[in-house]
């Protein structure tokens, strides 16, 4: 696999992981017991730990990409493994 392909696929895994990881451990102002700012949506997060979220996204995407790359290299699951119907 070429380096350009590796980077592109990793970026796709990172983006997908961002949408999966971001909703976890987020509290609203109501849950934190803090007052809302006028005009603020009730669903807005109270505090957003940007660094922690980036680290979690990077770890999840690295694990997923490692599984993808190992499968690509060793061929554990391939289209040839799919059950064929008569």
Secondary structure as GFF3:
##gff-version 3
##sequence-region A 1 86
A	DSSP	alpha_helix	3	21	.	.	.	ID=ss1
A	DSSP	alpha_helix	29	32	.	.	.	ID=ss2
A	DSSP	alpha_helix	50	74	.	.	.	ID=ss3
A	DSSP	three_ten_helix	79	81	.	.	.	ID=ss4
###
